[in-house]
Amino acid sequence: MHSESEYYIMFGPDICGFGNNKVQVILHYQGKYHENNKTIKCRINKDTHLYTLIIRPNATYEVKIDNQQVATGELEDDWQFLPPRKIKDPYARKPRKWDERLQIEDPEDKKPEDWEDFEYIPDPEAKKPDDWNEAMDGEWEGPLIPNLKYKGQWKPRIIDNPNYQGEWIHPEIDNPKYKPDPTICHYYNISVLGLDLWQVKSGSIFDNFLLTNDEEFAEEVGNKTWGIRKDIEKQWRELYEEMEKRKQEEEAKKRKEEEEERDDDIWGLEKEENEEDPEEEPGNSDRQVQEDNEERGLLGENEEVRVDQKDEL
């Protein structure tokens, strides 16, 4: 087998990066591979999980995770194996007078006569200058000032449309290209089981693969394998994580204490004291003088002995 080998069914979790998290169910039909339209989410955590795919002879399917149903339906609905059963009528057109407006402006609502909708008005106290020449300067217009009675732009109130007909739905007809296939996804001579792995994180384990035509037996095997280990595995994982957490906390505490010691010894006083010459410590000079005298005394005695021995020879 290799990456280009043909297969009937590809089933299992697909977790890659952020956002790509789903259970893949890819089925082979009439020389093509078809991916499921329905999104089925994986279980993302550090525990072991049991994935089950059931394809029934009546063209229905079911997906389980940890022996719990997460997806079910008909193969024709959730895969594009066949053309759709219904299509939009190509000759149907929405009537021109079809009213889809849910609400409209009230046609009987009128703007009040005293409604001021001009934000600025000419200054009533302004007067045209005496030297204004309309032939030269054009028609005189007084300056504008804010309208104290301005109420904003008037709009009629909104009411429910009495002629509302709802959203127009395009009528459908039977698709002449659709032909049912009672043997859809009926596979024969399945003799090889392979793994398509693309890991970005190490540590994944796969085991206990089962191909069978007995749904109850498959669930029983799952409960006797994964079902027995799952609780113990969870306990060991939680214990390991707690130990790792404590280890990290102790290491962090130790690093913090070392940093605090370096901060306290910012001037290097402790290091200098350790590196001081022992002869300069109090009392060292007296001890050194005494040791020197003793050494000189010993040397003197030895010299006398040598002289005596020489005289005897």
Secondary structure, DSSP 8 states (H G I E B T S, - for coil): --TT---SEEEEEEEETTTEEEEEEEEEETTEEEE-SS------SSS---EEEEE-TTSEEEEEETTEEEEEEEHHHHS-SS--SEEE-TT----TT----SEEE-TT----TT----SEEE-TT----TT--HHHH-S----EEE-TT--------EEE-TT--------EEE-TT----TTTT--------------SSS----------S-HHHHHHHHHHHHHHHHHHHHHHHHHHHHHHHHHHHHHHHHHHHHHHHHHHTTT-HHHHHHHS-GGGSTTHHHHHHHHHHHHHHHHHHHHHHHHHHHHH-
